[in-house]
Amino acid sequence: MTKQISLDDFSSQLLSQTLSELQRHAQKQRLLRLDVRAGESRLVWRLDEACSYASGNKLFKQALYWKYAEENKSLPLLSFGGAYSNHLYALAAEAQRRSRELIAIVRGLHEGKLNPCLQDLQDMGAHIQFVSRKDYRQKADEGFLHSLVERHGPFIHVPEGGGGLIGAFGAQAIGLVAADLQPQTIVLAAGTGSTAAGVLAGLDLAAQRSLKAGRVPVKKRLLIVPVINLVSSDGEPSLLLDIKCLRTQLAIINEKIEGFKIQASSEAWVEWACVDGFQFGGYGKYPPNLAEWVQEFEKHHGVPLDPIYTAKAMAMADCYQSSKNSLDINCHVPLSGSNDGDVLFIHCGGLQGRRGFNLL
Ligand SMILES: *Cc1c(COP(=O)(O)O)cnc(C)c1O
């Protein structure tokens, strides 16, 4: 049977040490100031440059899996992704660097020449197994995972996207560092939302640490831009529920580690909203109006964007900061206070995925 790694597998000491390491890593990344209009800037935090091979948020989300792998040296890692998966790409690069074996289960039966991303995976030493779209849907089922054990032997299972609580835990480092950066408003793209949940929990933790030290925290606001169309289960979209749930779970873990009470539900220091309407047709869709806008943006500011995540979140940030924009979308952010002031844009990478759109 495959074992699902949980946070209980790690000591409090290892968890807080990992978080500090990741925090130092985040602190080193560049902040680029874009002047968007008189007296107002957008600071682009280039987490995409965090590492030459594995860009952006994946490094933070995968960190604890690698800690686990260090303790279990004989086991290969196995994970799932699409044909242009940023997650698999980052995992394969790190596996190669650490001389570890990676089994990449890729969605869809690809025949003939590999695409550039899959070719890179193979060149980095990953064993690729293609599965039909139908089989791929069972990626979290015990029976299917068992069939993979029978085929490949025991492995460390990294769920698709590397998300969930383990991934969100590492992403807290981004929030901890963002808490000390000047802009009050932060913009971030979301797929599964585990990075967003981690950033929220990191901001919560930073605020509580400040209070504990007798300082009044600066209030922060996270604007989350979902790139997948929201589907409701009984009223509230599941992405929002997932984010809330992970944030609460992280608060409980942080309490244990830090030894003091963390109030995740209180919006006193950290407020957030999901800004819907920037999916541009849905996941992976890249309509001409967006492509044209991105081309202008890149020409003007020299910051490359990926079509799946950062392009859409950047379009939202642009819309949020300017009353007139070329995208013709209503940007409605139902939050208290004004929209004035600088914005921190978290660039999570994904640039290798540009090749899927003939952009490299
Ligand atoms: C994977 C990825 C995301 C989504 O992260 P989630 O934690 O799933 O929300 C966002 N941006 C980029 C560039 C990514 O590669």
Residues whose N, C-alpha, C, O or C-beta is under 5 A from the ligand:
A	BS01	LIG	N86 A189 A190 G191 T192 G193 S194 T195 A196 Y309 C348 G349 G350
